[in-house]
């Protein structure tokens, strides 16, 4: 149910409006997120199903028989008209007992031929009332089997809730990565537009210099080719951007416009906010906790199967009163539990499956499942530790590489400016200027890629210890 509260309280923050707005929409509208929420709700109903076994039950019936059939003897001893009514109540308890109250009323109109031979009243009424109690003396002694089943349903609900949160975490990471990818390709598209603009200016400059006889026609052809190449790169960048918008749109089930995607700087600021909020939140290791719950559930299932190795031994006690009377009003008064005509019964039933083949097989399977769950838990601990160490190291490296890429961009821009001057003076070739241009755009791409990579890695690292929608909602 934690997911429901998060989805309701998830709010936007103006400094990162695009990411927060789309993130909020994703959590509220994505079909996979809704499916995860539905799994949590269904698991909660599992607890109620177990608890419903303790609900009071009512059953009954009304029967009418008109018996005028032939018989092997001269007289049909069952001849007559019989109306019977039964109404029964039963209530199980959490400590293993079952209380029952049974009410039975019968009205018999005797056949005249039977009255002639045996005598009696033409109309006879009978009312029986029985109160009984039964309980297990073995498997469900003091409600042990019920308590284990109830606790198992609680563990299952917690396990499903953790799996659902983990699923939402993974889905939110996927959304964030798709959003970051769209941001990256938007930036690359912008950089490519700038590169094409510089290529056009360079072509115009070379065209003037060729007209003035300063440069050769080969330089003009080279500049023209470089411009066309940048146009091709721009078309490819637009295709990549369109693809990233489509992927993001598929998660929100609607078309995402260019204006709804932020820039790289907003993603970088989002990373800083995520880190600043981490210490303010309670840790929630979803992968580890879900593995723990699964292990606990398998252990409980093993205990249930172990109890089923016991024989079935049940004890019951009952108290019944009844009355026969020509008057229906008297029969209810004299035949209820306060009547003086009664029957007391005690009983013990025993059932044992010799060899216990199925019970042993079920217990063996439960033991194997529990051991597998323990191995999975141990592996989850180790894998999480190793992956967190790897991500932490990569975050440090990507941070350093981002600084280096930023410095390369600054140097490449300075080189371009110097080369343009030197080209005007005839000190460098056009190929050197174009190469410097390629170095610049590659540096710019690398800087954007490192920023996005750093953002994705920080999110993934945070997801090991926190429920990401919680983390986002706190800022």
MARBA-851979 format. One record per residue (C-alpha): residue in three letters; residue number from 1; x, y, z. Coordinates in steps of 0.25 Angstrom, whole numbers, plus 5000, padded with zeros to 4 digits. Layout:
N
> type,seq,x,y,z
> Ala,NUM,X,Y,Z;
...
% end
This chain:
475
> type,seq,x,y,z
> Unk,1,5000,5000,5000;
> Unk,2,5012,5009,5001;
> Unk,3,5012,5011,4986;
> Unk,4,4998,5017,4987;
> Unk,5,5002,5027,4997;
> Unk,6,5015,5031,4988;
> Unk,7,5006,5032,4975;
> Unk,8,4997,5042,4982;
> Unk,9,5008,5050,4989;
> Unk,10,5017,5051,4977;
> Unk,11,5019,5066,4974;
> Unk,12,5026,5074,4964;
> Unk,13,5038,5084,4967;
> Unk,14,5039,5096,4958;
> Unk,15,5054,5096,4956;
> Unk,16,5053,5082,4949;
> Unk,17,5039,5084,4944;
> Unk,18,5041,5075,4932;
> Unk,19,5046,5063,4938;
> Unk,20,5037,5064,4951;
> Unk,21,5025,5066,4943;
> Unk,22,5027,5055,4933;
> Unk,23,5032,5046,4945;
> Unk,24,5019,5049,4952;
> Unk,25,5011,5046,4940;
> Unk,26,5019,5033,4938;
> Unk,27,5016,5028,4952;
> Unk,28,5001,5031,4951;
> Unk,29,4998,5026,4936;
> Unk,30,5008,5015,4932;
> Unk,31,5001,5002,4930;
> Unk,32,5013,4994,4936;
> Unk,33,5013,5002,4949;
> Unk,34,4998,5000,4950;
> Unk,35,5000,4985,4949;
> Unk,36,5010,4985,4960;
> Unk,37,5000,4993,4969;
> Unk,38,4989,4983,4965;
> Unk,39,4998,4971,4969;
> Unk,40,5000,4978,4983;
> Unk,41,4985,4979,4984;
> Unk,42,4982,4965,4980;
> Unk,43,4993,4960,4991;
> Unk,44,4985,4968,5001;
> Unk,45,4973,4960,4998;
> Unk,46,4980,4947,5000;
> Unk,47,4981,4950,5015;
> Unk,48,4966,4953,5015;
> Unk,49,4964,4939,5008;
> Unk,50,4971,4932,5020;
> Unk,51,4963,4940,5030;
> Unk,52,4950,4937,5023;
> Unk,53,4952,4922,5028;
> Unk,54,4948,4927,5042;
> Unk,55,4935,4934,5037;
> Unk,56,4922,4928,5042;
> Unk,57,4915,4919,5032;
> Unk,58,4900,4916,5030;
> Unk,59,4894,4905,5023;
> Unk,60,4881,4898,5022;
> Unk,61,4870,4892,5014;
> Unk,62,4855,4889,5012;
> Unk,63,4850,4876,5007;
> Unk,64,4836,4870,5005;
> Unk,65,4834,4855,5002;
> Unk,66,4820,4849,4999;
> Unk,67,4823,4834,5000;
> Unk,68,4811,4825,4995;
> Unk,69,4820,4815,4988;
> Unk,70,4819,4800,4988;
> Unk,71,4827,4792,4998;
> Unk,72,4831,4777,4999;
> Unk,73,4823,4776,5012;
> Unk,74,4808,4777,5013;
> Unk,75,4810,4791,5019;
> Unk,76,4819,4802,5014;
> Unk,77,4825,4806,5028;
> Unk,78,4830,4819,5022;
> Unk,79,4817,4823,5015;
> Unk,80,4812,4837,5018;
> Unk,81,4816,4852,5015;
> Unk,82,4828,4857,5021;
> Unk,83,4833,4872,5022;
> Unk,84,4847,4874,5028;
> Unk,85,4854,4887,5030;
> Unk,86,4869,4888,5034;
> Unk,87,4877,4901,5038;
> Unk,88,4891,4900,5043;
> Unk,89,4902,4910,5048;
> Unk,90,4917,4907,5050;
> Unk,91,4928,4916,5054;
> Unk,92,4943,4913,5053;
> Unk,93,4953,4919,5063;
> Unk,94,4967,4923,5061;
> Unk,95,4971,4914,5072;
> Unk,96,4967,4901,5065;
> Unk,97,4953,4899,5070;
> Unk,98,4939,4898,5062;
> Unk,99,4926,4901,5069;
> Unk,100,4913,4896,5062;
> Unk,101,4898,4898,5065;
> Unk,102,4889,4889,5057;
> Unk,103,4874,4891,5056;
> Unk,104,4865,4881,5050;
> Unk,105,4850,4881,5049;
> Unk,106,4841,4870,5043;
> Unk,107,4826,4869,5041;
> Unk,108,4820,4855,5037;
> Unk,109,4806,4853,5033;
> Unk,110,4804,4838,5034;
> Unk,111,4797,4829,5024;
> Unk,112,4783,4825,5029;
> Unk,113,4787,4810,5027;
> Unk,114,4799,4811,5036;
> Unk,115,4791,4818,5047;
> Unk,116,4781,4806,5046;
> Unk,117,4792,4796,5048;
> Unk,118,4801,4803,5057;
> Unk,119,4793,4814,5063;
> Unk,120,4798,4828,5067;
> Unk,121,4794,4842,5064;
> Unk,122,4791,4846,5049;
> Unk,123,4801,4857,5050;
> Unk,124,4815,4856,5057;
> Unk,125,4825,4867,5059;
> Unk,126,4839,4866,5063;
> Unk,127,4850,4876,5066;
> Unk,128,4864,4874,5069;
> Unk,129,4875,4883,5074;
> Unk,130,4890,4880,5074;
> Unk,131,4902,4888,5079;
> Unk,132,4915,4882,5077;
> Unk,133,4930,4885,5077;
> Unk,134,4942,4879,5070;
> Unk,135,4956,4882,5070;
> Unk,136,4969,4876,5065;
> Unk,137,4979,4869,5074;
> Unk,138,4990,4868,5064;
> Unk,139,4992,4877,5052;
> Unk,140,4984,4889,5056;
> Unk,141,4986,4887,5071;
> Unk,142,4983,4901,5078;
> Unk,143,4981,4906,5063;
> Unk,144,4996,4904,5059;
> Unk,145,4993,4901,5045;
> Unk,146,4983,4913,5044;
> Unk,147,4993,4922,5050;
> Unk,148,5004,4917,5040;
> Unk,149,4995,4919,5028;
> Unk,150,4991,4933,5033;
> Unk,151,5005,4937,5035;
> Unk,152,5009,4931,5022;
> Unk,153,4998,4940,5015;
> Unk,154,5004,4952,5022;
> Unk,155,5018,4949,5018;
> Unk,156,5013,4947,5004;
> Unk,157,5006,4960,5003;
> Unk,158,5019,4967,5009;
> Unk,159,5027,4959,4998;
> Unk,160,5018,4963,4987;
> Unk,161,5018,4978,4992;
> Unk,162,5033,4978,4992;
> Unk,163,5034,4972,4978;
> Unk,164,5024,4982,4973;
> Unk,165,5032,4994,4979;
> Unk,166,5044,4987,4973;
> Unk,167,5037,4987,4960;
> Unk,168,5033,5001,4961;
> Unk,169,5047,5005,4964;
> Unk,170,5052,4998,4952;
> Unk,171,5042,5004,4943;
> Unk,172,5045,5018,4949;
> Unk,173,5060,5015,4945;
> Unk,174,5055,5011,4931;
> Unk,175,5047,5024,4930;
> Unk,176,5059,5033,4935;
> Unk,177,5068,5026,4926;
> Unk,178,5059,5028,4914;
> Unk,179,5057,5043,4918;
> Unk,180,5072,5044,4920;
> Unk,181,5074,5038,4906;
> Unk,182,5064,5048,4900;
> Unk,183,5071,5059,4907;
> Unk,184,5085,5054,4901;
> Unk,185,5080,5053,4887;
> Unk,186,5073,5067,4888;
> Unk,187,5087,5072,4892;
> Unk,188,5094,5064,4881;
> Unk,189,5084,5070,4871;
> Unk,190,5086,5084,4876;
> Unk,191,5101,5082,4875;
> Unk,192,5100,5076,4861;
> Unk,193,5092,5089,4857;
> Unk,194,5103,5097,4862;
> Unk,195,5113,5089,4854;
> Unk,196,5105,5090,4842;
> Unk,197,5104,5105,4844;
> Unk,198,5120,5106,4845;
> Unk,199,5122,5097,4833;
> Unk,200,5113,5107,4825;
> Unk,201,5120,5119,4830;
> Unk,202,5133,5112,4826;
> Unk,203,5128,5109,4812;
> Unk,204,5124,5123,4810;
> Unk,205,5138,5128,4814;
> Unk,206,5145,5118,4805;
> Unk,207,5136,5122,4794;
> Unk,208,5141,5136,4795;
> Unk,209,5155,5133,4796;
> Unk,210,5154,5124,4784;
> Unk,211,5148,5136,4777;
> Unk,212,5159,5144,4781;
> Unk,213,5169,5134,4776;
> Unk,214,5174,5132,4790;
> Unk,215,5170,5117,4791;
> Unk,216,5169,5106,4781;
> Unk,217,5156,5100,4776;
> Unk,218,5160,5087,4783;
> Unk,219,5158,5095,4796;
> Unk,220,5144,5099,4792;
> Unk,221,5140,5085,4788;
> Unk,222,5146,5080,4801;
> Unk,223,5138,5091,4809;
> Unk,224,5125,5087,4801;
> Unk,225,5127,5072,4804;
> Unk,226,5129,5075,4819;
> Unk,227,5116,5083,4819;
> Unk,228,5109,5072,4813;
> Unk,229,5115,5062,4823;
> Unk,230,5109,5071,4834;
> Unk,231,5096,5071,4828;
> Unk,232,5096,5056,4828;
> Unk,233,5100,5056,4842;
> Unk,234,5089,5066,4846;
> Unk,235,5079,5056,4839;
> Unk,236,5084,5045,4847;
> Unk,237,5084,5052,4860;
> Unk,238,5069,5056,4857;
> Unk,239,5066,5041,4855;
> Unk,240,5072,5037,4868;
> Unk,241,5065,5049,4875;
> Unk,242,5052,5044,4869;
> Unk,243,5054,5030,4873;
> Unk,244,5057,5034,4887;
> Unk,245,5044,5042,4888;
> Unk,246,5037,5030,4883;
> Unk,247,5043,5021,4894;
> Unk,248,5039,5032,4904;
> Unk,249,5025,5033,4899;
> Unk,250,5023,5018,4899;
> Unk,251,5025,5019,4914;
> Unk,252,5015,5030,4916;
> Unk,253,5005,5025,4906;
> Unk,254,5005,5038,4898;
> Unk,255,5013,5047,4889;
> Unk,256,5024,5055,4896;
> Unk,257,5028,5068,4889;
> Unk,258,5042,5074,4888;
> Unk,259,5038,5085,4898;
> Unk,260,5035,5075,4909;
> Unk,261,5049,5070,4909;
> Unk,262,5059,5078,4917;
> Unk,263,5074,5080,4915;
> Unk,264,5087,5074,4920;
> Unk,265,5089,5084,4931;
> Unk,266,5075,5080,4937;
> Unk,267,5079,5066,4938;
> Unk,268,5092,5069,4945;
> Unk,269,5085,5078,4955;
> Unk,270,5075,5066,4957;
> Unk,271,5087,5057,4961;
> Unk,272,5092,5067,4971;
> Unk,273,5078,5068,4977;
> Unk,274,5077,5052,4978;
> Unk,275,5090,5052,4985;
> Unk,276,5087,5063,4995;
> Unk,277,5074,5056,4999;
> Unk,278,5079,5042,5001;
> Unk,279,5083,5044,5016;
> Unk,280,5069,5049,5019;
> Unk,281,5062,5036,5015;
> Unk,282,5061,5023,5022;
> Unk,283,5068,5012,5015;
> Unk,284,5059,5002,5008;
> Unk,285,5068,4991,5002;
> Unk,286,5057,4985,4993;
> Unk,287,5064,4974,4986;
> Unk,288,5070,4969,4999;
> Unk,289,5057,4971,5007;
> Unk,290,5049,4964,4996;
> Unk,291,5059,4952,4996;
> Unk,292,5058,4952,5011;
> Unk,293,5043,4951,5011;
> Unk,294,5043,4940,5001;
> Unk,295,5053,4932,5009;
> Unk,296,5044,4934,5021;
> Unk,297,5032,4930,5013;
> Unk,298,5038,4917,5009;
> Unk,299,5043,4914,5023;
> Unk,300,5028,4915,5027;
> Unk,301,5024,4906,5016;
> Unk,302,5034,4896,5021;
> Unk,303,5028,4897,5035;
> Unk,304,5014,4895,5029;
> Unk,305,5018,4883,5021;
> Unk,306,5025,4877,5034;
> Unk,307,5012,4878,5042;
> Unk,308,5005,4870,5031;
> Unk,309,5014,4859,5034;
> Unk,310,5006,4857,5047;
> Unk,311,4994,4848,5047;
> Unk,312,4980,4854,5047;
> Unk,313,4974,4853,5061;
> Unk,314,4961,4860,5064;
> Unk,315,4953,4861,5076;
> Unk,316,4938,4864,5077;
> Unk,317,4927,4866,5087;
> Unk,318,4912,4868,5085;
> Unk,319,4900,4871,5092;
> Unk,320,4886,4868,5086;
> Unk,321,4872,4870,5090;
> Unk,322,4859,4866,5083;
> Unk,323,4844,4864,5085;
> Unk,324,4833,4857,5077;
> Unk,325,4819,4864,5079;
> Unk,326,4806,4865,5071;
> Unk,327,4806,4880,5074;
> Unk,328,4817,4888,5066;
> Unk,329,4817,4899,5077;
> Unk,330,4820,4889,5088;
> Unk,331,4831,4882,5080;
> Unk,332,4840,4895,5079;
> Unk,333,4838,4898,5094;
> Unk,334,4842,4884,5099;
> Unk,335,4852,4880,5088;
> Unk,336,4862,4892,5089;
> Unk,337,4875,4891,5097;
> Unk,338,4867,4894,5110;
> Unk,339,4859,4881,5109;
> Unk,340,4861,4869,5118;
> Unk,341,4862,4859,5107;
> Unk,342,4876,4859,5102;
> Unk,343,4888,4851,5096;
> Unk,344,4902,4853,5099;
> Unk,345,4913,4849,5090;
> Unk,346,4928,4848,5090;
> Unk,347,4937,4844,5079;
> Unk,348,4951,4843,5074;
> Unk,349,4955,4841,5060;
> Unk,350,4968,4836,5054;
> Unk,351,4974,4836,5040;
> Unk,352,4988,4833,5036;
> Unk,353,4994,4831,5022;
> Unk,354,5003,4819,5024;
> Unk,355,5016,4821,5018;
> Unk,356,5013,4836,5017;
> Unk,357,5019,4836,5002;
> Unk,358,5012,4849,4998;
> Unk,359,5015,4856,5011;
> Unk,360,5030,4852,5010;
> Unk,361,5030,4857,4996;
> Unk,362,5024,4870,4999;
> Unk,363,5033,4873,5011;
> Unk,364,5045,4869,5003;
> Unk,365,5041,4879,4992;
> Unk,366,5038,4890,5003;
> Unk,367,5052,4887,5008;
> Unk,368,5059,4889,4995;
> Unk,369,5051,4902,4992;
> Unk,370,5055,4908,5005;
> Unk,371,5070,4904,5003;
> Unk,372,5069,4910,4989;
> Unk,373,5063,4923,4995;
> Unk,374,5074,4924,5005;
> Unk,375,5084,4922,4993;
> Unk,376,5077,4933,4986;
> Unk,377,5078,4942,4998;
> Unk,378,5093,4940,5000;
> Unk,379,5095,4943,4985;
> Unk,380,5087,4955,4985;
> Unk,381,5095,4961,4997;
> Unk,382,5108,4958,4989;
> Unk,383,5103,4963,4976;
> Unk,384,5097,4976,4982;
> Unk,385,5111,4978,4989;
> Unk,386,5119,4976,4976;
> Unk,387,5110,4984,4967;
> Unk,388,5109,4996,4977;
> Unk,389,5124,4996,4978;
> Unk,390,5125,4996,4963;
> Unk,391,5115,5007,4961;
> Unk,392,5122,5015,4972;
> Unk,393,5135,5014,4965;
> Unk,394,5129,5017,4951;
> Unk,395,5122,5029,4957;
> Unk,396,5135,5035,4962;
> Unk,397,5142,5032,4948;
> Unk,398,5130,5038,4940;
> Unk,399,5131,5050,4949;
> Unk,400,5146,5051,4946;
> Unk,401,5144,5049,4931;
> Unk,402,5133,5059,4930;
> Unk,403,5143,5069,4936;
> Unk,404,5153,5065,4925;
> Unk,405,5143,5065,4914;
> Unk,406,5139,5079,4919;
> Unk,407,5153,5084,4918;
> Unk,408,5155,5077,4904;
> Unk,409,5142,5085,4899;
> Unk,410,5149,5098,4904;
> Unk,411,5162,5095,4897;
> Unk,412,5155,5090,4884;
> Unk,413,5147,5104,4884;
> Unk,414,5160,5111,4886;
> Unk,415,5167,5103,4875;
> Unk,416,5156,5106,4865;
> Unk,417,5157,5121,4868;
> Unk,418,5172,5120,4865;
> Unk,419,5171,5111,4853;
> Unk,420,5161,5121,4847;
> Unk,421,5170,5132,4848;
> Unk,422,5182,5124,4843;
> Unk,423,5174,5119,4831;
> Unk,424,5171,5133,4828;
> Unk,425,5186,5136,4828;
> Unk,426,5189,5123,4820;
> Unk,427,5196,5117,4831;
> Unk,428,5188,5105,4833;
> Unk,429,5181,5096,4823;
> Unk,430,5166,5094,4821;
> Unk,431,5167,5080,4825;
> Unk,432,5173,5084,4839;
> Unk,433,5161,5093,4841;
> Unk,434,5151,5082,4838;
> Unk,435,5159,5073,4847;
> Unk,436,5159,5083,4858;
> Unk,437,5144,5084,4856;
> Unk,438,5142,5069,4857;
> Unk,439,5150,5069,4870;
> Unk,440,5141,5080,4876;
> Unk,441,5128,5073,4873;
> Unk,442,5134,5059,4878;
> Unk,443,5138,5066,4891;
> Unk,444,5124,5073,4892;
> Unk,445,5117,5059,4890;
> Unk,446,5126,5053,4900;
> Unk,447,5123,5063,4910;
> Unk,448,5108,5061,4909;
> Unk,449,5110,5046,4909;
> Unk,450,5118,5047,4922;
> Unk,451,5107,5056,4928;
> Unk,452,5096,5046,4925;
> Unk,453,5104,5034,4929;
> Unk,454,5107,5040,4942;
> Unk,455,5092,5043,4944;
> Unk,456,5088,5029,4941;
> Unk,457,5098,5022,4950;
> Unk,458,5095,5031,4962;
> Unk,459,5080,5027,4960;
> Unk,460,5083,5012,4959;
> Unk,461,5092,5013,4971;
> Unk,462,5081,5020,4979;
> Unk,463,5071,5009,4975;
> Unk,464,5079,4999,4983;
> Unk,465,5076,5006,4996;
> Unk,466,5063,5014,4993;
> Unk,467,5050,5014,4987;
> Unk,468,5053,5025,4976;
> Unk,469,5039,5031,4976;
> Unk,470,5041,5034,4991;
> Unk,471,5055,5040,4987;
> Unk,472,5049,5049,4977;
> Unk,473,5037,5053,4985;
> Unk,474,5046,5058,4996;
> Unk,475,5053,5069,4988;
% end
